[in-house]
Amino acid sequence: MKHFLRLLIFFFCIGINAQSNRQQWGSYFSYTNVVDMSQSESRFFCTSESAAFIQNIVSGELKTITSVDGLKGEGITAIYHSSEYNRTLVGNSNGLLLIINANNSIVSRRGIVEETTVVATKKKINSFYENNGLVYICTDFGIVVFNLETLEFGDTFYLGPNGSEIPVRQATIYEGNIYAATFLGYGIKKGRLNNPNLNDYNQWDTVYPGYWWNGIVTFGNMLIAVDNAGDIARFVNDNRVAFGALLAPGTDLRVSGQYLIATSASKIIVYNAQLQQVLQINAIPNETDTITYTRATVVGPMLYIGTKERGVFTVPLDFSAPFENITPDGPLRNNVFSIQKSRNNLWAVFGTYSYMYVPGLEEYGVSKFTSRGWVNIPYSTLSAFGPLRSISDITIHPNREREVYLNSFHNGLLKLEDDVPVIMYTDAAPNGTKFEPVIDGSYRSIRINGGTFDANGNLWMTNGRVTEPLKMLPASGTMQEFSLANIMANEKDEFGKLVIDKNGTKWIPTFGSGLVAFNESLGNKGIVINMDSGLPNIYVKCVEIDNSNRLWIGTVSGLRIIQSVDRFVTENTLEATNIVFLEDGVAQELMYEQSITDIKTDGSNNKWIATAGAGAFLVSPDGQSTLFHFTKDNSPLPSNNINDIEIDDTTGEVFFATDRGMVSYKGTSTAAEDDLNNVYVYPNPVRPGFEGDVKISGLVNRANVKITDIEGNLVYEATSEGGTILWDTRAFGKYKVRSGVYMIFISSEDATLTKVKKVMIVR
């Protein structure tokens, strides 16, 4: 891209700055899938696979820690808080170690990640055990020692036969020995703590061979372990004495004060110091959907219960009060497959289909972000009329925000009104539904995708791998279906999300046929754009019509454009062209060989381009300049795999749905207004210490904005592209203006519309 290397360096710097400035980024993470927890005397620590939170035990106050704060993991797997050093360790699936310091700064240590002798798939961090300033990090290849004072790695212990790599789930110190619970039948390993040669596998003994052990702890003067069958045992002179059973694989074993807590997916048992059972949790009252337990601990008089689906519940040990869910507000899941923005709401769905368009068959609910926070609709509600697996897209009626359609890539289409299911469209019912299933023996799959409303309120969508794949649900009447056999060589293709242009032409991405254009009002006219027509690949992932009616086509191998959608009306063939710019005098292709997952146009006609693996790009209206390139390394993006992008046309906020959570960039390119009646200035007043920009929004396109001091001296002038401009409170970018009242004079391009506003600046 234009000045590509310089841009990367420049935006790496501003990305880091934005990361530390929460004013520029928003976080929308889920905390429902609890992977681990820890505690101190005054705080409870918990993490999902992508973000963490802390509860003040006394006040109940919650604080979230996300990628916006610098917590950018690689699939979080473990958390541990050291009260002695006031540091919190966060382990990841790739071995990355993140340390949250007392001042909330976050640093990373990549020693395990960069261990060349260990394959990448065996670097997962499973747990931590602290002793005398050292933390024993249990991983899928062995134990790594980490110094909490110096933040440096020490010895590595390989405990398998001949020093091979074996997974260690948990470690503890008991009677001067390190005990390690290992998996895959290698038993419990034991080594003397004061032995300086523990990196020699010969210095380790096998205490109890042949079992798969999930956890081991020191409880008072006892050594306790749990195996993969859920049997809980005490070890006396290294001999196993069973005393409890979870009747399912143990997922967690921990000690909290005078309590031992054992957890399986379906049961939690709490024992006292005499190994007497004091309580057992089998179910949480009033929870209708499946609940899977992951972790549990005792904090004061309360039992904290971590689940896979619903976050954290608390309940008094004596059950003197009901269960309470303390999970921070958020969507149901972090792997957000698709999002859709309406005027007041942001919808998110989590069902998937693969690269090859195979439905994932997930049974997930959906989430809606409103002005009051998140509303999560459980799967049990959505499946009132029958299964609704792989909900992969959402379509919101443009004039009736309460009317929403959920596209299932396996079971059909569900209509919601006010978040309540009202009609399920399948191949059988109702009202003349003409959906067709894919049938292979007993396998049936109704693959609905890409819902879009046309100007007349008709809902268009695709029905994959059938003979009449284009469907239209009219505002009133019976569903209509359209064959594409005269257009496509393989009508039984898979289809992405279609768009409809101002002429009513449907532009339909396909898996194996390129881009299909179809217009039923022009005698069912159709054109296929494929590699013979200029595409770099026939697998088209997305398509976007910009504010100039140009068509942007995203494929798995790059980007192409068609200069005007009107060409479909007048021509019988269409050619897609690439965008070429000069980089140091050398011609370069925009988005060369990038796998593009989505394209969205902002209020200034810039394009946000999502990719699989390379983050998100913002390019100028003509694609000749790259304005931003956000990646996980230079921004709060939690992943470089961007599944979807949505833009709030009113505020300019850009939402990025990734496979590890959702964040937003608080952009300024809002849609232009038709008049100047709703112009506003924010912040106003500008108070001491404010380091951001003043936003002037509600503008018409190409509005002229002049800012003067109270004496009429011009300090800033700009022309808007879209509905918003920013002022950095400097006089033409040189020096910050002094305290005072500043006049803002706004006029439309033809000067027929005018508006005057004021802003006060206090230094």
Secondary structure, DSSP 8 states (H G I E B T S, - for coil): -TTHHHHHHHHHHHHHHHHT-TTTEEEE----S--EEEE-SSEEEEE-SS-EEEEETTT--EEEE-GGGT---SSEEEEEEETTTTEEEEEETTS-EEEE-TTS-EEEE-TTTT-TTS-GGG--EEEEEEETTEEEEEESS-EEEEETTTTEEEEEE--SGGG----EEEEEEETTEEEEEESTT--EEEEETT-TTTTSGGG-EEEETT--EEEEEEETTEEEEEETT-EEEEEETTEEEEEEE-SS-EEEEEEETTEEEEEESS-EEEE-TTS-EEEEES--TT--S---EEEEEEETTEEEEEESSS-EEEEETT--S--EE---S--S-S---EEEE-SS-EEEE---B-TT--B------EEEEETTEEEEE-HHHHGGGS----EEEEEE-SS-TTEEEEEETTBEEEEEETTEEEEEE-SS-STT-----EEETTEEEB-EEEEEE-TTS-EEEEETTSSS-EEEE-SSS--EEE--TTT-S-SS--B---EE-TT--EEEEBSSS-EEEEEGGGTSEEEEE-GGGT-S-S-EEEEEE-TTS-EEEEETTEEEEES-TTHHHH-S----B--EEEETTEEEETTTT--EEEEEE-TTS-EEEEEBSS-EEEE-TTSSSEEEEE-TTTSS-S-SBEEEEEE-TTT-EEEEEETTEEEEEE------BSSSTT-EEESSSB-TT--S-EEEES-BTT-EEEEEETT--EEEEEE-SSSEEEE-SBSTTSSB--SEEEEEEEE-TTSS-EEEEEEEE--
